[in-house]
Amino acid sequence: MTGISLYSRVIISLAKFMDINCSSQHKISMAKLFFQIYRYGYIDNKNSQDLQNILLQESVTQEEKIYVDRILYAVRQGWVRIVKNF
């Protein structure tokens, strides 16, 4: 996975863990996704796929990287859970 940032690798690994198809056409802003995740306290398949789609774009802004850092920090602290929808 050369040329892919650490953020992208983390989300891709998360998507593979959750068996998510990467071909979603749904577009959501990173800010909206961030607040959705914090509001409900979990990352589900759809949130994970949206994160992956945002991070696989050609250019990821510094603001988007900050949002991802905050989400990962919240997961590590136990404030946000990762759930697998069936």
N, C-alpha and C positions, 0 to 999 in steps of 0.2 A: 504494500500500500504506500508506495512512495508518492510524494507530492500532496498527500492528504494530511490536513492538520490533525492535531491530537483531538480536537473537539469532534471532528467528523468521524474519526476512528471510534471514539466512545459511543457516539450515537449509532453508528453502523453496527458495532458489537451488540448494543442494546437491541437493535432491530432484529439482528440474527437470533439473539437469545429468545426474543418474543415471536419469531417466525413471521415477520412482517414483510409484505410485498412492497417494494420500493417504487411502484409505478403510480402513485397517487397523483391526480391532477388537481387536487384541492389546494388552494393557496390561502395561507393565513399569515398574518404578520407575527414577527417574533414577540413583540410587546404583548399582543393579544394572547398568544400561546402561553407566555410567561405568567400572565395574570390568571389565566384559566387554570394552569397547573397549581399555582399557589392558592387560588380560591378553593379548589376542590381537594387539594392535598394528595393528589396521586397523578401518576403518568400512566395512561392506558395505551393500548395499541395505536389509537388514532393520534394521540399526542406525540408518541414516539415517532410515528411516521411523518408527522408534520415537522418535528425537529430535524429529522434526517433530511427531508426535502429542502429545508432552509439551509442546512449546513453543507449540502452538496451543490449549492449554487456556486457559480464561478467566483464571486466575490462575497465574502462574509464581512460585514462591518464590525468595527470595534465594539459598537453597542450590542450587536448580536452575540459576540463572544462573551461580553460581560453577563448578558442574560443566561447564557449556557453555564458559565461559571457559577452563577447564583443557584441555578437549578441543581447542578451537580453537588454543590455544597449542601443544599437543602436535603437532597437524597442521603448524603453521607451522615447528616445530623439526625436523620429520621423524621424530619418535618414533612417530607414528601415521600410517598410510597410508590413503588413500581408494581402495577397490577397487570396480570395477563388475562385479557378477555377471551372467552371461548365462543 
